């Protein structure tokens, strides 16, 4: 918790912070749904794991 709390007020994501907080990012293949392309993104954080996928 101490490690994560020091980033609570960040306003800009830089290279150093990105590599300290994020383990990996998965981007799915784009699919056409109701005439629009939809692509899911899942972010795996080092200290808490993955959150729900973002569309």
ROLUMZA-556722 format. One line per 3 residues: number of its first residue (from 1); their letters; for each residue y, z, x of C-alpha. Coordinates in Angstrom, 3 decimals, decimal comma, always signed. Layout:
REM residues N
NUM = A = Y/Z/X  ... $
This chain:
REM residues 55
1 = XXX = +0,000/+0,000/+0,000  +2,385/+0,794/+2,859  +1,806/-2,661/+4,351 $
4 = XXX = +2,636/-4,451/+1,079  +5,562/-2,230/+0,047  +7,684/-3,319/+3,020 $
7 = XXX = +7,808/-6,832/+1,460  +8,851/-5,686/-2,040  +12,467/-6,793/-1,669 $
10 = XXX = +12,055/-10,106/+0,160  +14,164/-12,988/-1,101  +12,868/-15,703/+1,210 $
13 = XXX = +9,357/-16,495/+2,387  +9,136/-17,436/+6,049  +6,201/-18,363/+8,317 $
16 = XXX = +5,611/-14,812/+9,561  +5,625/-13,217/+6,115  +3,475/-15,996/+4,669 $
19 = XXX = +0,718/-15,389/+7,218  +0,885/-11,615/+6,832  +0,578/-11,669/+3,030 $
22 = XXX = -1,511/-14,708/+2,102  -5,119/-15,313/+3,108  -5,509/-18,770/+1,543 $
25 = XXX = -4,217/-21,082/-1,188  -6,527/-23,283/-3,232  -5,110/-26,322/-5,027 $
28 = XXX = -7,334/-28,053/-7,563  -7,537/-31,757/-8,254  -4,893/-32,973/-10,704 $
31 = XXX = -6,242/-33,733/-14,187  -4,567/-35,521/-17,065  -4,308/-33,265/-20,139 $
34 = XXX = -2,500/-34,456/-23,279  -0,701/-37,163/-21,296  +0,491/-34,798/-18,545 $
37 = XXX = -1,014/-34,096/-15,150  -2,079/-30,483/-14,662  -2,987/-28,933/-11,334 $
40 = XXX = -4,144/-25,343/-10,823  -3,078/-23,273/-7,828  -4,809/-20,036/-6,836 $
43 = XXX = -3,299/-17,748/-4,202  -5,509/-15,241/-2,366  -3,449/-12,313/-1,038 $
46 = XXX = -4,742/-10,368/+1,976  -4,442/-6,925/+0,424  -5,189/-7,538/-3,276 $
49 = XXX = -7,287/-10,705/-3,467  -6,679/-13,591/-5,880  -4,391/-13,416/-8,895 $
52 = XXX = -4,863/-15,521/-12,026  -4,556/-19,257/-11,435  -1,089/-20,780/-11,900 $
55 = X = -0,722/-24,063/-13,778 $
